[in-house]
Amino acid sequence: MTRPAAKPNGDSGVGYNFINSFSDRCAITGVLAGFAIAIASIVVVVDNAQEVVFWIVRFKDVAASLIGLAAVLFVIAMECFLAAKENNPWDLSHAYEQAIKGKRSEAAWDAVRKKMVSNLSSWEHIGRSAYNFAIIALFIGMGFAFYPFSPSAALLVAGVGAGFEIWQMLKFVRPAGHGE
């Protein structure tokens, strides 16, 4: 017996084209975490960023902290996306679906699927939020890293990068559990 090709819809709590883009988001967060860690490592060893921002805090201290925070948030996002993927009822193998379903009635199985969709939506929302804040922290951290060398480039990178991400968050991110 073949499984029906169930896909998320507007009432599912996940967005259009979710299935096709979900694995890509999960994979790219790991790459971005590695990038952020590499950039933070470079910032820490640069001696030119010794200029003090406030009291004894130097530009490179703020930059390394923000970029390090971005790396941590990217890893959190990746873990959340993986947890969401485990709760994706549209991507279960037939054998795994049968193992979960067991001897449940159809009504009980529908309740399990609804719980899976709820978990999927929650984990995906947390992961997306962590990802978005990681991008913001990365761009602002890069701005602090660039500032001692070129204030205008630093403001451009931090302002445009973080600004676009904030605009995208406000424009496109839905609350967890809400369909389109």
N, C-alpha and C positions, 0 to 999 in steps of 0.2 A: 504494500500500500504506500503510495507516495504522499508526502506532506503537501498541503496547500501552500501556495506561494503567498503567505501573509506578509504584508508590508505595513509600516507605520502610516497612520493617516492623521488628519487634523485633530482627532480626539485622543490620540495616544499619549500626548505629553512630550513627544520628540518631534523634531522638525523634518521637513521635506528633504529627501535625499540623505537622510540620516545614515542608512545602511551603507551607502557607497562612500561616505566621507569619514565615517567614524574611525576606521582603522588607520586612515591617513593622519588624523589628528593625534591619535594615540602614538603613532610612530614618530611624528615630527617633534613632539614634546621632549622625547629622549635626545634627539639631535640638538635641540635648542638648549637643553640643560647642559650638554657637553660644551656647546659654544660658550655659554655664560660662564662656566667654570674656567675655560681656557682664557677668556677675556679677563676675568677677575684675577687669574694668576699673572697675567701680563701687567695689569694695573698695579699690582702689589709690588712688583720689582722696578717699576719706572721711578726714577729719582727726580724727574722734572716736575712731578705733581706734589711738591712739598709745600706749596702755598697753603696758608691756613684759611679755612672757611669761617670758622667760629671758634674762638678760644684756642684750644690745642688740636682741634679736629682739622685734618688736612683734606684736600680735594680727593686724594687717592684713597683715604680712609672711607669717605662717603661713597665714592665710586665702587670700591671693592665690596662694601657692605650691601649696597643696592644690587649690584650684579650677582653677588652671592645669594641674596634673597631671591633674585629672579631664578637662579639655578634650583634653589630649594622648591620654589613654587612650580617650576616646570616638572620636577620629579613628583610633587604632589599631584599635579594635573595628570601626569602619565599613570600614576597609581589609580586615580579616580576613574580615568577612562578605561583602564583594565577591569576595574570592579564593575563598571557599567556594562562592559562587554560581556561579562559573565552572566549578567541579568537580561541579556538581549533575547527575548523570546522569538524573534524573527530569524535568528541565526543559529538555532539549535540543530544539532544533527538529529536525525530520526531516532537513533538509539538513545541519545542523551534525553531527548524529549520523553521517550517511553519510560526511561528510568525515573525521571522526575514525576511523570504522570502516575506511574504505578497503577494501583487499582482504584484510583479516585474516580468519583462520578464526574460527569461533564461539568456540572455546576462547581464542584470543588476544584477541578482543573482550571476553569475560567477564573476562579478566585486566585489561584496560584499565578496564572499569567498576568492578572491585574497587578498583583504584588510585585512580580518581576518588572513590569513596565514602570511601576512607581519607583522601584529601586533604581532601575535604569535611568529614569529621568532625574532622580535626585543625584546620583553619582555623576551623571553627565553635566548637570548644572554646576556642581561643586568643582568638577574638573575644568569646565569652561571658565568659571570665575577665577580659579587659580591661574589658569593659562593667561587670561586677560591681564590680571594684576602682575604676572611675571613679565609680560611684554612691556607694561608701563614701567616697572622697576628697572628692567634692562635698559630702556631708552633713557630714563633719567640718570641711571648710573653711568651710561656712556657719555651723557652730557657732562657730568662731573669729571669724568676721565679726560674729556677733550678740552674742558674749560681752560686749564693752564696753558694749553698750546694755542687754542683759537676760540675765544669766547663766542664769536659769531657762529662758528661751526657747531659748537656745543649747544647753543640755544636753538639752532636750526634742527639738529638731530633730536634733542630732547623734546623740543616743542612740537615738531611735526610728528615724530614717532609716537610719543605719549598722547598727544592731542588726537591723532587719528584713532588710536586704540580706544581712548575714552569716548570719542564720538561713536565708534562702532559699538561699544558696549551699550551706550544709551539708546542707540538707534535699533539694534538688532537682537540683543539678548533678552530672552523671555524668562520669567520666573519659572522655577522648577515646577513640573507637574501641569503646565499649561500647554495645550495644543495650539496650533496655528489658527 
